[in-house]
Amino acid sequence: MEELLDFIKEQNVFKKLTGDYIFYSTSSEFWKEAGVESVADFEHWKAKQDFEQEFRSQGNRGFLPFDPDSKSTQELHEELAKLKG
């Protein structure tokens, strides 16, 4: 968990440097509840968020076309690239 929190702190610094002031939580309880316990889990969580955000921004409502938990992080990135087309 310590490695994950260090990684998230680094991500928050990058967001601050780029002017994005919506930071990721640094609470270990938050990430435990989200089912994220490692950097790989965080990357998968982030990919799911990115896909859903893009899907919704295109005006899609209702269910996602697939269960994001059934896809790997790489597959989610591929689906996101297809969606952005």
Z-matrix of the N, CA and C atoms (Angstrom, degrees):
N
C 1 1.448
C 2 1.528 1 110.67
N 3 1.320 2 116.56 1 -34.60
C 4 1.466 3 120.25 2 -179.39
C 5 1.531 4 110.79 3 -62.49
N 6 1.335 5 116.32 4 -40.09
C 7 1.470 6 120.46 5 178.23
C 8 1.526 7 110.39 6 -62.98
N 9 1.322 8 116.48 7 -41.12
C 10 1.463 9 121.09 8 177.99
C 11 1.524 10 111.03 9 -62.06
N 12 1.319 11 117.18 10 -47.00
C 13 1.463 12 120.51 11 -178.91
C 14 1.530 13 111.35 12 -64.01
N 15 1.327 14 116.97 13 -37.58
C 16 1.469 15 119.92 14 176.35
C 17 1.532 16 110.54 15 -63.73
N 18 1.337 17 115.94 16 -41.90
C 19 1.461 18 121.19 17 178.92
C 20 1.532 19 110.28 18 -62.49
N 21 1.328 20 117.09 19 -43.45
C 22 1.463 21 121.55 20 -179.85
C 23 1.521 22 110.51 21 -64.66
N 24 1.309 23 117.13 22 -39.33
C 25 1.468 24 119.77 23 177.09
C 26 1.522 25 110.72 24 -61.48
N 27 1.331 26 116.99 25 -39.85
C 28 1.464 27 120.70 26 177.02
C 29 1.525 28 110.67 27 -63.64
N 30 1.339 29 116.13 28 -42.25
C 31 1.462 30 120.16 29 178.59
C 32 1.523 31 110.56 30 -62.36
N 33 1.320 32 117.53 31 -39.07
C 34 1.464 33 121.37 32 178.47
C 35 1.525 34 111.34 33 -64.20
N 36 1.331 35 116.68 34 -37.41
C 37 1.464 36 120.07 35 177.40
C 38 1.528 37 109.92 36 -63.91
N 39 1.333 38 116.70 37 -43.45
C 40 1.468 39 120.31 38 178.84
C 41 1.527 40 110.53 39 -62.37
N 42 1.333 41 116.65 40 -40.41
C 43 1.458 42 120.19 41 179.03
C 44 1.527 43 110.13 42 -63.67
N 45 1.313 44 116.56 43 -40.69
C 46 1.461 45 120.11 44 -179.92
C 47 1.526 46 110.34 45 -64.64
N 48 1.325 47 116.56 46 -41.19
C 49 1.464 48 120.59 47 -179.66
C 50 1.528 49 112.35 48 -65.66
N 51 1.338 50 116.49 49 -30.34
C 52 1.463 51 120.05 50 -179.81
C 53 1.517 52 112.49 51 -91.15
N 54 1.340 53 117.11 52 -1.58
C 55 1.454 54 120.40 53 177.70
C 56 1.508 55 115.00 54 89.57
N 57 1.321 56 118.41 55 7.73
C 58 1.468 57 122.59 56 177.41
C 59 1.522 58 107.47 57 -92.28
N 60 1.314 59 116.57 58 106.21
C 61 1.453 60 119.57 59 -174.41
C 62 1.524 61 113.85 60 -98.48
N 63 1.314 62 116.74 61 24.09
C 64 1.465 63 120.57 62 171.41
C 65 1.525 64 105.68 63 -102.65
N 66 1.329 65 115.07 64 101.08
C 67 1.457 66 121.19 65 -172.80
C 68 1.519 67 112.16 66 -92.90
N 69 1.323 68 115.14 67 158.26
C 70 1.463 69 121.59 68 173.89
C 71 1.517 70 109.09 69 -80.09
N 72 1.305 71 116.90 70 146.56
C 73 1.461 72 121.69 71 179.61
C 74 1.525 73 110.39 72 -63.09
N 75 1.310 74 116.07 73 143.64
C 76 1.466 75 120.79 74 175.26
C 77 1.519 76 110.40 75 -107.72
N 78 1.314 77 117.31 76 16.18
C 79 1.461 78 122.84 77 178.55
C 80 1.530 79 109.41 78 -87.99
N 81 1.308 80 116.32 79 123.60
C 82 1.470 81 119.30 80 179.14
C 83 1.528 82 110.59 81 -64.91
N 84 1.329 83 118.13 82 -31.09
C 85 1.466 84 121.20 83 178.48
C 86 1.532 85 110.98 84 -63.80
N 87 1.327 86 116.76 85 -41.12
C 88 1.463 87 120.71 86 178.28
C 89 1.526 88 110.30 87 -58.18
N 90 1.325 89 116.74 88 -47.02
C 91 1.459 90 120.55 89 -176.37
C 92 1.522 91 112.08 90 -71.87
N 93 1.320 92 117.46 91 -32.80
C 94 1.473 93 119.45 92 175.17
C 95 1.517 94 110.46 93 -63.45
N 96 1.346 95 116.43 94 -42.94
C 97 1.463 96 120.58 95 178.22
C 98 1.518 97 111.58 96 -64.91
N 99 1.320 98 117.27 97 -32.12
C 100 1.469 99 121.54 98 178.67
C 101 1.524 100 112.00 99 -80.63
N 102 1.328 101 117.39 100 -5.42
C 103 1.462 102 121.10 101 -179.78
C 104 1.512 103 113.50 102 77.43
N 105 1.325 104 116.76 103 23.12
C 106 1.459 105 122.23 104 -178.56
C 107 1.527 106 108.18 105 -110.03
N 108 1.335 107 115.72 106 116.79
C 109 1.460 108 119.00 107 -177.40
C 110 1.519 109 113.50 108 -128.51
N 111 1.330 110 116.74 109 1.41
C 112 1.466 111 119.79 110 179.29
C 113 1.523 112 108.88 111 -147.31
N 114 1.312 113 115.25 112 170.08
C 115 1.466 114 120.31 113 178.61
C 116 1.534 115 109.59 114 -63.12
N 117 1.326 116 117.56 115 -39.54
C 118 1.467 117 120.71 116 178.67
C 119 1.526 118 110.79 117 -62.60
N 120 1.338 119 116.48 118 -41.08
C 121 1.462 120 120.38 119 176.57
C 122 1.528 121 110.59 120 -62.21
N 123 1.333 122 116.37 121 -39.68
C 124 1.465 123 120.74 122 179.38
C 125 1.525 124 110.26 123 -63.99
N 126 1.327 125 116.82 124 -43.67
C 127 1.465 126 120.45 125 179.54
C 128 1.526 127 110.40 126 -61.17
N 129 1.329 128 117.23 127 -39.54
C 130 1.464 129 121.29 128 178.42
C 131 1.529 130 109.93 129 -67.64
N 132 1.317 131 117.01 130 -43.94
C 133 1.459 132 122.08 131 177.98
C 134 1.527 133 110.13 132 -58.91
N 135 1.318 134 116.75 133 -43.70
C 136 1.465 135 122.44 134 -179.45
C 137 1.534 136 110.93 135 -65.21
N 138 1.319 137 116.67 136 -41.96
C 139 1.467 138 120.88 137 178.92
C 140 1.532 139 110.47 138 -62.88
N 141 1.329 140 117.17 139 -40.03
C 142 1.466 141 120.54 140 177.37
C 143 1.521 142 110.44 141 -63.48
N 144 1.332 143 116.89 142 -42.85
C 145 1.464 144 121.10 143 179.13
C 146 1.532 145 110.87 144 -63.11
N 147 1.323 146 116.45 145 -44.45
C 148 1.466 147 121.11 146 -179.39
C 149 1.528 148 111.02 147 -62.01
N 150 1.348 149 115.95 148 -43.49
C 151 1.459 150 119.48 149 -179.49
C 152 1.527 151 110.36 150 -63.62
N 153 1.323 152 116.79 151 -48.28
C 154 1.459 153 118.96 152 -177.79
C 155 1.530 154 111.39 153 -64.19
N 156 1.315 155 117.34 154 -39.16
C 157 1.458 156 120.70 155 178.79
C 158 1.534 157 110.88 156 -61.20
N 159 1.318 158 117.25 157 -45.27
C 160 1.465 159 120.84 158 179.11
C 161 1.525 160 110.55 159 -66.45
N 162 1.335 161 117.10 160 -41.89
C 163 1.462 162 122.29 161 179.10
C 164 1.524 163 110.50 162 -58.32
N 165 1.334 164 116.45 163 -45.57
C 166 1.470 165 121.57 164 -179.00
C 167 1.532 166 111.14 165 -71.51
N 168 1.325 167 117.37 166 -35.33
C 169 1.467 168 120.01 167 -178.71
C 170 1.526 169 111.98 168 -66.32
N 171 1.314 170 116.88 169 -20.26
C 172 1.466 171 120.94 170 177.92
C 173 1.526 172 112.08 171 -87.16
N 174 1.333 173 116.11 172 8.56
C 175 1.455 174 120.49 173 176.50
C 176 1.510 175 114.95 174 89.68
N 177 1.314 176 117.48 175 4.97
C 178 1.457 177 120.56 176 179.26
C 179 1.521 178 110.20 177 -76.60
N 180 1.303 179 114.99 178 138.08
C 181 1.461 180 120.84 179 177.93
C 182 1.516 181 108.63 180 -125.78
N 183 1.297 182 115.86 181 170.32
C 184 1.455 183 119.63 182 177.64
C 185 1.509 184 111.25 183 81.58
N 186 1.317 185 114.89 184 -151.18
C 187 1.447 186 121.51 185 -174.80
C 188 1.529 187 112.25 186 -73.00
N 189 1.324 188 115.42 187 150.35
C 190 1.463 189 120.41 188 172.63
C 191 1.526 190 108.40 189 -70.24
N 192 1.317 191 118.54 190 157.47
C 193 1.465 192 120.76 191 -177.17
C 194 1.531 193 113.65 192 -69.11
N 195 1.325 194 117.47 193 -12.29
C 196 1.467 195 122.23 194 177.92
C 197 1.521 196 108.07 195 -157.30
N 198 1.313 197 115.85 196 166.70
C 199 1.460 198 120.89 197 177.27
C 200 1.526 199 107.97 198 -81.36
N 201 1.329 200 118.48 199 114.21
C 202 1.462 201 120.29 200 -177.12
C 203 1.528 202 113.55 201 -61.08
N 204 1.318 203 117.53 202 -26.00
C 205 1.462 204 120.01 203 178.69
C 206 1.527 205 112.34 204 -71.44
N 207 1.340 206 116.44 205 -17.84
C 208 1.461 207 119.52 206 -179.75
C 209 1.526 208 112.51 207 -83.89
N 210 1.317 209 116.54 208 -7.93
C 211 1.471 210 121.26 209 -178.64
C 212 1.525 211 110.18 210 -106.92
N 213 1.323 212 115.29 211 150.50
C 214 1.464 213 120.28 212 175.21
C 215 1.528 214 108.52 213 -78.05
N 216 1.318 215 115.69 214 169.05
C 217 1.459 216 120.45 215 178.71
C 218 1.521 217 110.35 216 -59.34
N 219 1.325 218 117.22 217 -43.74
C 220 1.467 219 121.52 218 179.30
C 221 1.522 220 110.98 219 -62.07
N 222 1.333 221 117.11 220 -43.45
C 223 1.460 222 120.33 221 179.37
C 224 1.531 223 111.00 222 -63.90
N 225 1.336 224 116.64 223 -37.29
C 226 1.467 225 119.61 224 177.25
C 227 1.527 226 111.25 225 -64.86
N 228 1.323 227 116.99 226 -39.44
C 229 1.471 228 120.31 227 176.65
C 230 1.534 229 110.16 228 -63.63
N 231 1.329 230 117.52 229 -38.32
C 232 1.458 231 121.48 230 178.76
C 233 1.530 232 110.72 231 -66.40
N 234 1.340 233 115.60 232 -43.12
C 235 1.471 234 119.85 233 178.27
C 236 1.526 235 111.15 234 -63.75
N 237 1.324 236 116.08 235 -37.93
C 238 1.469 237 120.84 236 177.80
C 239 1.532 238 110.36 237 -64.35
N 240 1.324 239 116.92 238 -42.14
C 241 1.463 240 120.91 239 178.62
C 242 1.538 241 110.19 240 -63.14
N 243 1.332 242 117.64 241 -40.56
C 244 1.472 243 121.08 242 177.32
C 245 1.527 244 110.02 243 -63.47
N 246 1.319 245 115.88 244 -41.44
C 247 1.458 246 120.84 245 -178.23
C 248 1.517 247 111.04 246 -64.40
N 249 1.324 248 116.26 247 -39.95
C 250 1.459 249 120.05 248 179.03
C 251 1.521 250 110.94 249 -72.97
N 252 1.352 251 114.52 250 -23.64
C 253 1.438 252 124.85 251 175.05
C 254 1.432 253 117.89 252 42.00
